Amino acid sequence: MKTYHLTPIALALITTSVLAFNAVLPEAPAAEEVVIEAAGGPPFKLDDSARIAAGKARYQSGCADFCHGHEPALFIDRQGLDPEYVYNTIRDGGRGATPMPPWGDVFSPEEIWELVAYLKSLGKW
């Protein structure tokens, strides 16, 4: 195994580079700051086939085309997701933790719940 020894100048340059890189990254909000209550819970049952179909159509024409793809591996057979968490993430975006933009000004709460219903139908949660 080869051993490398850093000179004090090299170590200072590396440390400065790491600190500078970390300074430009946005700080992820603490978990308690990210939790925002969903608007009263879903106004319909999330296993309603008509709502799932509406959510799927919306997903395929927007979410799939722009980011997630038509076969969303992120959600297929996914376990342990909370519907309110998914709703809040769609509504408010990734809030710095992911690059997902907020969709709360684009979709109504009911339309967001339809997206949640569709995503839930793909998983096991």
N, CA and C atoms as an extended XYZ file, in Angstrom:
375
Properties=species:S:1:pos:R:3:atomname:S:1:resname:S:1:resid:I:1 pbc="F F F"
N         0.840       -1.158        0.000 N   MET     1
C         0.000        0.000        0.000 CA  MET     1
C         0.893        1.231        0.000 C   MET     1
N         0.591        2.162       -0.875 N   LYS     2
C         1.382        3.369       -0.972 CA  LYS     2
C         0.848        4.406        0.002 C   LYS     2
N         1.751        5.075        0.707 N   THR     3
C         1.382        6.100        1.671 CA  THR     3
C         1.718        7.462        1.090 C   THR     3
N         0.786        8.393        1.222 N   TYR     4
C         0.998        9.761        0.754 CA  TYR     4
C         1.126       10.681        1.943 C   TYR     4
N         2.056       11.606        1.828 N   HIS     5
C         2.248       12.594        2.876 CA  HIS     5
C         1.959       13.961        2.280 C   HIS     5
N         1.089       14.706        2.934 N   LEU     6
C         0.720       16.039        2.450 CA  LEU     6
C         1.568       17.095        3.142 C   LEU     6
N         2.017       18.012        2.359 N   THR     7
C         2.746       19.138        2.942 CA  THR     7
C         1.714       20.047        3.602 C   THR     7
N         2.158       20.896        4.515 N   PRO     8
C         1.209       21.816        5.153 CA  PRO     8
C         0.477       22.697        4.126 C   PRO     8
N         1.132       23.077        3.053 N   ILE     9
C         0.498       23.916        2.033 CA  ILE     9
C        -0.585       23.121        1.299 C   ILE     9
N        -0.292       21.881        0.925 N   ALA    10
C        -1.276       21.041        0.240 CA  ALA    10
C        -2.476       20.800        1.150 C   ALA    10
N        -2.222       20.536        2.415 N   LEU    11
C        -3.308       20.319        3.362 CA  LEU    11
C        -4.160       21.577        3.513 C   LEU    11
N        -3.541       22.724        3.554 N   ALA    12
C        -4.272       23.992        3.658 CA  ALA    12
C        -5.118       24.236        2.418 C   ALA    12
N        -4.585       23.911        1.227 N   LEU    13
C        -5.354       24.090       -0.014 CA  LEU    13
C        -6.561       23.161       -0.054 C   LEU    13
N        -6.378       21.927        0.347 N   ILE    14
C        -7.480       20.972        0.359 CA  ILE    14
C        -8.552       21.426        1.348 C   ILE    14
N        -8.146       21.814        2.542 N   THR    15
C        -9.096       22.266        3.563 CA  THR    15
C        -9.861       23.487        3.094 C   THR    15
N        -9.162       24.449        2.489 N   THR    16
C        -9.811       25.656        1.980 CA  THR    16
C       -10.799       25.315        0.876 C   THR    16
N       -10.435       24.395       -0.001 N   SER    17
C       -11.330       23.998       -1.083 CA  SER    17
C       -12.590       23.348       -0.542 C   SER    17
N       -12.445       22.467        0.416 N   VAL    18
C       -13.606       21.794        1.007 CA  VAL    18
C       -14.509       22.806        1.700 C   VAL    18
N       -13.933       23.719        2.466 N   LEU    19
C       -14.735       24.735        3.154 CA  LEU    19
C       -15.440       25.646        2.159 C   LEU    19
N       -14.767       26.019        1.092 N   ALA    20
C       -15.382       26.882        0.085 CA  ALA    20
C       -16.519       26.148       -0.618 C   ALA    20
N       -16.332       24.878       -0.924 N   PHE    21
C       -17.376       24.095       -1.584 CA  PHE    21
C       -18.592       23.992       -0.679 C   PHE    21
N       -18.378       23.717        0.601 N   ASN    22
C       -19.495       23.601        1.539 CA  ASN    22
C       -20.217       24.929        1.728 C   ASN    22
N       -19.532       26.033        1.578 N   ALA    23
C       -20.151       27.339        1.760 CA  ALA    23
C       -21.156       27.647        0.661 C   ALA    23
N       -20.979       27.090       -0.542 N   VAL    24
C       -21.899       27.387       -1.639 CA  VAL    24
C       -23.075       26.414       -1.698 C   VAL    24
N       -23.020       25.321       -0.954 N   LEU    25
C       -24.140       24.389       -0.935 CA  LEU    25
C       -25.237       24.927       -0.024 C   LEU    25
N       -26.488       24.877       -0.475 N   PRO    26
C       -27.557       25.314        0.419 CA  PRO    26
C       -27.695       24.325        1.556 C   PRO    26
N       -27.964       24.852        2.724 N   GLU    27
C       -28.109       24.000        3.881 CA  GLU    27
C       -29.491       23.361        3.859 C   GLU    27
N       -29.554       22.060        4.005 N   ALA    28
C       -30.841       21.368        4.032 CA  ALA    28
C       -31.557       21.731        5.321 C   ALA    28
N       -32.858       22.001        5.235 N   PRO    29
C       -33.587       22.340        6.450 CA  PRO    29
C       -33.671       21.143        7.382 C   PRO    29
N       -33.762       21.418        8.665 N   ALA    30
C       -33.906       20.355        9.645 CA  ALA    30
C       -35.228       19.640        9.410 C   ALA    30
N       -35.291       18.382        9.808 N   ALA    31
C       -36.489       17.579        9.537 CA  ALA    31
C       -37.751       18.235       10.073 C   ALA    31
N       -37.675       18.844       11.266 N   GLU    32
C       -38.876       19.448       11.826 CA  GLU    32
C       -39.332       20.668       11.033 C   GLU    32
N       -38.436       21.299       10.288 N   GLU    33
C       -38.807       22.436        9.459 CA  GLU    33
C       -39.493       21.990        8.176 C   GLU    33
N       -39.219       20.779        7.717 N   VAL    34
C       -39.750       20.282        6.456 CA  VAL    34
C       -41.196       19.814        6.614 C   VAL    34
N       -41.540       19.358        7.799 N   VAL    35
C       -42.873       18.806        8.005 CA  VAL    35
C       -43.901       19.927        8.014 C   VAL    35
N       -44.783       19.882        7.028 N   ILE    36
C       -45.882       20.836        6.926 CA  ILE    36
C       -47.134       20.005        6.796 C   ILE    36
N       -48.133       20.331        7.546 N   GLU    37
C       -49.353       19.531        7.521 CA  GLU    37
C       -50.006       19.551        6.150 C   GLU    37
N       -50.447       18.395        5.718 N   ALA    38
C       -51.219       18.294        4.489 CA  ALA    38
C       -52.580       18.927        4.744 C   ALA    38
N       -53.156       19.461        3.702 N   ALA    39
C       -54.417       20.199        3.814 CA  ALA    39
C       -55.574       19.294        4.198 C   ALA    39
N       -55.636       18.880        5.467 N   GLY    40
C       -56.765       18.121        5.961 CA  GLY    40
C       -56.833       16.665        5.516 C   GLY    40
N       -55.825       16.129        4.919 N   GLY    41
C       -55.860       14.748        4.457 CA  GLY    41
C       -56.600       14.643        3.137 C   GLY    41
N       -56.570       13.470        2.540 N   PRO    42
C       -57.198       13.314        1.223 CA  PRO    42
C       -58.712       13.468        1.307 C   PRO    42
N       -59.315       14.138        0.320 N   PRO    43
C       -60.775       14.317        0.320 CA  PRO    43
C       -61.513       13.114       -0.268 C   PRO    43
N       -60.781       12.043       -0.554 N   PHE    44
C       -61.352       10.817       -1.112 CA  PHE    44
C       -60.452        9.670       -0.716 C   PHE    44
N       -60.925        8.445       -0.911 N   LYS    45
C       -60.110        7.265       -0.594 CA  LYS    45
C       -59.001        7.147       -1.641 C   LYS    45
N       -57.794        6.902       -1.179 N   LEU    46
C       -56.653        6.838       -2.082 CA  LEU    46
C       -56.642        5.590       -2.963 C   LEU    46
N       -57.548        4.662       -2.721 N   ASP    47
C       -57.634        3.494       -3.601 CA  ASP    47
C       -58.791        3.622       -4.610 C   ASP    47
N       -59.362        4.819       -4.736 N   ASP    48
C       -60.438        5.090       -5.706 CA  ASP    48
C       -59.854        5.013       -7.120 C   ASP    48
N       -60.348        4.060       -7.920 N   SER    49
C       -59.753        3.819       -9.243 CA  SER    49
C       -59.872        5.029      -10.178 C   SER    49
N       -60.947        5.795      -10.077 N   ALA    50
C       -61.088        6.987      -10.925 CA  ALA    50
C       -60.055        8.044      -10.540 C   ALA    50
N       -59.796        8.191       -9.258 N   ARG    51
C       -58.791        9.168       -8.793 CA  ARG    51
C       -57.386        8.705       -9.159 C   ARG    51
N       -57.136        7.413       -9.064 N   ILE    52
C       -55.829        6.871       -9.462 CA  ILE    52
C       -55.601        7.130      -10.952 C   ILE    52
N       -56.628        6.900      -11.771 N   ALA    53
C       -56.514        7.130      -13.219 CA  ALA    53
C       -56.261        8.608      -13.519 C   ALA    53
N       -56.939        9.495      -12.796 N   ALA    54
C       -56.722       10.934      -12.998 CA  ALA    54
C       -55.298       11.316      -12.600 C   ALA    54
N       -54.827       10.762      -11.487 N   GLY    55
C       -53.457       11.025      -11.050 CA  GLY    55
C       -52.429       10.490      -12.024 C   GLY    55
N       -52.706        9.311      -12.568 N   LYS    56
C       -51.789        8.716      -13.545 CA  LYS    56
C       -51.712        9.582      -14.799 C   LYS    56
N       -52.846       10.055      -15.293 N   ALA    57
C       -52.853       10.907      -16.489 CA  ALA    57
C       -52.062       12.194      -16.234 C   ALA    57
N       -52.249       12.777      -15.069 N   ARG    58
C       -51.530       14.010      -14.727 CA  ARG    58
C       -50.030       13.723      -14.600 C   ARG    58
N       -49.701       12.610      -13.940 N   TYR    59
C       -48.303       12.220      -13.768 CA  TYR    59
C       -47.632       12.012      -15.124 C   TYR    59
N       -48.289       11.245      -16.000 N   GLN    60
C       -47.703       10.917      -17.298 CA  GLN    60
C       -47.497       12.160      -18.159 C   GLN    60
N       -48.376       13.143      -18.058 N   SER    61
C       -48.258       14.327      -18.904 CA  SER    61
C       -47.361       15.405      -18.312 C   SER    61
N       -46.998       15.269      -17.069 N   GLY    62
C       -46.177       16.301      -16.454 CA  GLY    62
C       -44.940       15.740      -15.784 C   GLY    62
N       -45.145       15.055      -14.700 N   CYS    63
C       -44.042       14.541      -13.885 CA  CYS    63
C       -43.130       13.607      -14.679 C   CYS    63
N       -43.747       12.723      -15.475 N   ALA    64
C       -42.967       11.746      -16.243 CA  ALA    64
C       -42.157       12.429      -17.325 C   ALA    64
N       -42.791       13.318      -18.067 N   ASP    65
C       -42.113       13.986      -19.183 CA  ASP    65
C       -40.966       14.874      -18.716 C   ASP    65
N       -41.123       15.526      -17.581 N   PHE    66
C       -40.124       16.493      -17.143 CA  PHE    66
C       -39.020       15.906      -16.274 C   PHE    66
N       -39.340       14.901      -15.445 N   CYS    67
C       -38.319       14.446      -14.492 CA  CYS    67
C       -38.274       12.951      -14.219 C   CYS    67
N       -39.394       12.370      -13.818 N   HIS    68
C       -39.376       11.042      -13.224 CA  HIS    68
C       -39.449        9.878      -14.199 C   HIS    68
N       -39.810       10.130      -15.444 N   GLY    69
C       -39.938        9.054      -16.417 CA  GLY    69
C       -41.268        8.339      -16.311 C   GLY    69
N       -41.631        7.635      -17.374 N   HIS    70
C       -42.940        6.995      -17.434 CA  HIS    70
C       -43.025        5.708      -16.628 C   HIS    70
N       -41.924        5.127      -16.275 N   GLU    71
C       -41.872        3.962      -15.392 CA  GLU    71
C       -41.116        4.399      -14.140 C   GLU    71
N       -41.796        5.058      -13.201 N   PRO    72
C       -41.114        5.703      -12.065 CA  PRO    72
C       -40.543        4.723      -11.042 C   PRO    72
N       -39.325        4.292      -11.283 N   ALA    73
C       -38.674        3.320      -10.396 CA  ALA    73
C       -38.633        3.810       -8.950 C   ALA    73
N       -38.658        5.116       -8.768 N   LEU    74
C       -38.636        5.685       -7.422 CA  LEU    74
C       -39.854        5.253       -6.611 C   LEU    74
N       -40.956        4.920       -7.287 N   PHE    75
C       -42.199        4.596       -6.584 CA  PHE    75
C       -42.671        3.159       -6.747 C   PHE    75
N       -42.238        2.461       -7.795 N   ILE    76
C       -42.713        1.095       -8.036 CA  ILE    76
C       -42.228        0.184       -6.911 C   ILE    76
N       -43.173       -0.477       -6.268 N   ASP    77
C       -42.928       -1.379       -5.136 CA  ASP    77
C       -42.302       -0.687       -3.932 C   ASP    77
N       -42.350        0.626       -3.897 N   ARG    78
C       -41.796        1.392       -2.771 CA  ARG    78
C       -42.599        1.104       -1.516 C   ARG    78
N       -41.920        0.994       -0.408 N   GLN    79
C       -42.576        0.721        0.872 CA  GLN    79
C       -42.357        1.884        1.828 C   GLN    79
N       -43.270        2.024        2.774 N   GLY    80
C       -43.060        2.918        3.898 CA  GLY    80
C       -43.278        4.399        3.664 C   GLY    80
N       -43.842        4.795        2.542 N   LEU    81
C       -44.096        6.217        2.344 CA  LEU    81
C       -45.392        6.625        3.039 C   LEU    81
N       -45.406        7.806        3.597 N   ASP    82
C       -46.587        8.357        4.236 CA  ASP    82
C       -47.311        9.239        3.226 C   ASP    82
N       -48.600        9.050        3.000 N   PRO    83
C       -49.313        9.854        2.007 CA  PRO    83
C       -49.186       11.364        2.234 C   PRO    83
N       -49.212       11.800        3.484 N   GLU    84
C       -49.079       13.231        3.762 CA  GLU    84
C       -47.698       13.749        3.382 C   GLU    84
N       -46.681       12.928        3.608 N   TYR    85
C       -45.317       13.307        3.224 CA  TYR    85
C       -45.223       13.479        1.709 C   TYR    85
N       -45.803       12.534        0.963 N   VAL    86
C       -45.774       12.618       -0.495 CA  VAL    86
C       -46.551       13.849       -0.955 C   VAL    86
N       -47.717       14.081       -0.372 N   TYR    87
C       -48.515       15.270       -0.697 CA  TYR    87
C       -47.692       16.543       -0.469 C   TYR    87
N       -47.094       16.645        0.709 N   ASN    88
C       -46.308       17.844        1.054 CA  ASN    88
C       -45.131       18.031        0.113 C   ASN    88
N       -44.480       16.938       -0.274 N   THR    89
C       -43.336       17.035       -1.178 CA  THR    89
C       -43.769       17.524       -2.550 C   THR    89
N       -44.901       17.031       -3.039 N   ILE    90
C       -45.396       17.512       -4.330 CA  ILE    90
C       -45.780       18.982       -4.202 C   ILE    90
N       -46.503       19.323       -3.163 N   ARG    91
C       -46.972       20.701       -2.975 CA  ARG    91
C       -45.811       21.676       -2.770 C   ARG    91
N       -44.874       21.321       -1.898 N   ASP    92
C       -43.832       22.260       -1.479 CA  ASP    92
C       -42.488       22.046       -2.151 C   ASP    92
N       -42.332       20.963       -2.912 N   GLY    93
C       -41.062       20.669       -3.554 CA  GLY    93
C       -40.086       20.040       -2.579 C   GLY    93
N       -38.860       19.896       -3.031 N   GLY    94
C       -37.828       19.250       -2.228 CA  GLY    94
C       -37.268       20.107       -1.118 C   GLY    94
N       -37.566       21.383       -1.115 N   ARG    95
C       -37.135       22.326       -0.062 CA  ARG    95
C       -35.632       22.245        0.208 C   ARG    95
N       -34.851       22.126       -0.857 N   GLY    96
C       -33.399       22.104       -0.729 CA  GLY    96
C       -32.814       20.710       -0.572 C   GLY    96
N       -33.607       19.755       -0.119 N   ALA    97
C       -33.098       18.391        0.043 CA  ALA    97
C       -33.018       17.683       -1.306 C   ALA    97
N       -33.901       18.052       -2.245 N   THR    98
C       -33.879       17.536       -3.609 CA  THR    98
C       -34.159       18.697       -4.549 C   THR    98
N       -33.880       18.549       -5.836 N   PRO    99
C       -34.134       19.654       -6.771 CA  PRO    99
C       -35.597       19.766       -7.212 C   PRO    99
N       -36.491       18.948       -6.663 N   MET   100
C       -37.885       18.986       -7.098 CA  MET   100
C       -38.503       20.348       -6.786 C   MET   100
N       -39.117       20.979       -7.792 N   PRO   101
C       -39.766       22.273       -7.560 CA  PRO   101
C       -41.128       22.075       -6.887 C   PRO   101
N       -41.655       23.114       -6.258 N   PRO   102
C       -42.992       23.011       -5.670 CA  PRO   102
C       -44.067       23.073       -6.754 C   PRO   102
N       -45.122       22.282       -6.567 N   TRP   103
C       -46.217       22.238       -7.531 CA  TRP   103
C       -47.524       22.740       -6.926 C   TRP   103
N       -47.476       23.260       -5.716 N   GLY   104
C       -48.683       23.714       -5.036 CA  GLY   104
C       -49.387       24.870       -5.711 C   GLY   104
N       -48.676       25.662       -6.494 N   ASP   105
C       -49.306       26.763       -7.230 CA  ASP   105
C       -49.792       26.313       -8.604 C   ASP   105
N       -49.432       25.108       -9.010 N   VAL   106
C       -49.814       24.584      -10.321 CA  VAL   106
C       -51.035       23.681      -10.194 C   VAL   106
N       -51.001       22.781       -9.204 N   PHE   107
C       -52.082       21.821       -9.006 CA  PHE   107
C       -52.904       22.197       -7.787 C   PHE   107
N       -54.187       21.923       -7.851 N   SER   108
C       -55.064       22.117       -6.695 CA  SER   108
C       -54.760       21.030       -5.670 C   SER   108
N       -55.186       21.216       -4.416 N   PRO   109
C       -54.992       20.141       -3.432 CA  PRO   109
C       -55.598       18.815       -3.891 C   PRO   109
N       -56.760       18.852       -4.499 N   GLU   110
C       -57.384       17.623       -4.978 CA  GLU   110
C       -56.544       16.962       -6.070 C   GLU   110
N       -55.984       17.748       -6.979 N   GLU   111
C       -55.133       17.192       -8.034 CA  GLU   111
C       -53.858       16.581       -7.450 C   GLU   111
N       -53.317       17.213       -6.416 N   ILE   112
C       -52.126       16.657       -5.763 CA  ILE   112
C       -52.485       15.332       -5.092 C   ILE   112
N       -53.655       15.274       -4.434 N   TRP   113
C       -54.070       14.013       -3.815 CA  TRP   113
C       -54.270       12.929       -4.862 C   TRP   113
N       -54.731       13.293       -6.065 N   GLU   114
C       -54.851       12.295       -7.133 CA  GLU   114
C       -53.482       11.767       -7.543 C   GLU   114
N       -52.481       12.650       -7.578 N   LEU   115
C       -51.116       12.196       -7.847 CA  LEU   115
C       -50.650       11.235       -6.747 C   LEU   115
N       -50.951       11.587       -5.501 N   VAL   116
C       -50.578       10.716       -4.385 CA  VAL   116
C       -51.264        9.356       -4.537 C   VAL   116
N       -52.547        9.361       -4.908 N   ALA   117
C       -53.283        8.101       -5.091 CA  ALA   117
C       -52.606        7.238       -6.155 C   ALA   117
N       -52.203        7.858       -7.261 N   TYR   118
C       -51.525        7.103       -8.313 CA  TYR   118
C       -50.199        6.534       -7.817 C   TYR   118
N       -49.384        7.363       -7.173 N   LEU   119
C       -48.085        6.900       -6.687 CA  LEU   119
C       -48.247        5.800       -5.648 C   LEU   119
N       -49.259        5.948       -4.797 N   LYS   120
C       -49.538        4.922       -3.781 CA  LYS   120
C       -49.914        3.607       -4.466 C   LYS   120
N       -50.640        3.675       -5.585 N   SER   121
C       -51.050        2.449       -6.272 CA  SER   121
C       -49.853        1.687       -6.839 C   SER   121
N       -48.732        2.359       -7.025 N   LEU   122
C       -47.527        1.721       -7.557 CA  LEU   122
C       -46.714        1.023       -6.472 C   LEU   122
N       -46.910        1.478       -5.235 N   GLY   123
C       -46.084        0.980       -4.135 CA  GLY   123
C       -46.821        0.035       -3.208 C   GLY   123
N       -46.244       -0.106       -2.037 N   LYS   124
C       -46.785       -0.984       -0.999 CA  LYS   124
C       -46.843       -0.231        0.317 C   LYS   124
N       -47.463        0.941        0.269 N   TRP   125
C       -47.564        1.770        1.473 CA  TRP   125
C       -48.963        2.203        1.736 C   TRP   125
